[in-house]
């Protein structure tokens, strides 16, 4: 069963630093497909997506995932935050430790 990840919508502050971070723990080598469900600007259908542990010898590539999202043209916005933990940015002035 594929796990679902949704961090909610986390926006940056006026000075560009996110007050919170969303962290996930990668515990296997299976591909995990991620997209941005932000409806304003159609982020996902414009290509804002990623994959963790892509299998490069498979036809299931990031480019194919992005093409499918663009062709579908609709977003699915999860109803709950899931698949990780959200908390205060541990070092907001310097990025991650």
N, C-alpha and C positions, 0 to 999 in steps of 0.2 A: 504494500500500500504506500502510495506516495504521500509524503508529509506536505502540509500546507504551511506557508509562511506569509504573514501579513503584519507589518510593523505599525499599521495605522498611518496617518499622514503627519509627518514630523517636519515642521518648517523651521528654517534658520531664523536667527535673530537679525536685527538691523545691522549688526557688525559682521554678519556672515557665519557666526558660530552656532552650531546646534546645541541647545541646552541639554538634550537627551540623546542617547545612542540606543540602537537596537542591535543586540548581539544574538547570533545563532551559533550552535555548536555543530560542526560537521563531524559525524561519527562513522561515515562509511564512504565508499568510493562511487556510489550511484549518482547519476546526474540529478541535480536539483535545479529546476527551471524557475526563474524569478522574473517578474515584470512589474512595472509601475502602474497601478490602477488609477492614478490621478486623472480625473475626467477633464479638467481644464487644460487644454493644449493637447489632449490625446497622446499622452506620453508613450504608452505601450504601442499603439498603432504607428507611432512615429519612430519606433525602434528602441525605446528605453527598456531594455531587458538584459538579462544575463544568465549564465549557467555556471554552476559550481560542478567540477568534475566532468566536463564534457568528454565524451568518448569520440576521439578524432577519427576512428575507423568506422564510424556509424554515419548513416545519412541524416541522423537527427542532430543537426548542427545548430549553432546559435543563429546563423543566417536563415536557415529553414524555419526556425521558431519565430524569428522576426517577420519573415514573409507571411507566415500563417496568420500572425496577429494583424498585420496590415490588411490582408485579404478579408479577414473576419470583420474588422472595423468596429467591433463593440468591446466594451470593457466589462469585466466582472469585478465588482468591488466586494471583497469579503466583508462579512458583517461583524467579525470580531478579530481582535489582535490575537495572533497565534504563531507558534513555531519558534519562539525565541523569547528574550527578555528585554524589556525596556527599562532604562534607568538613567540617572544623571551622567552626563559626560564626565569621565574621570579626570580629564585634563583639557578643559575647553579652550585654553589659550595655546596649546601646542599639539593638538591632535591626540592620537592614541598613544599610550605608553609603549 
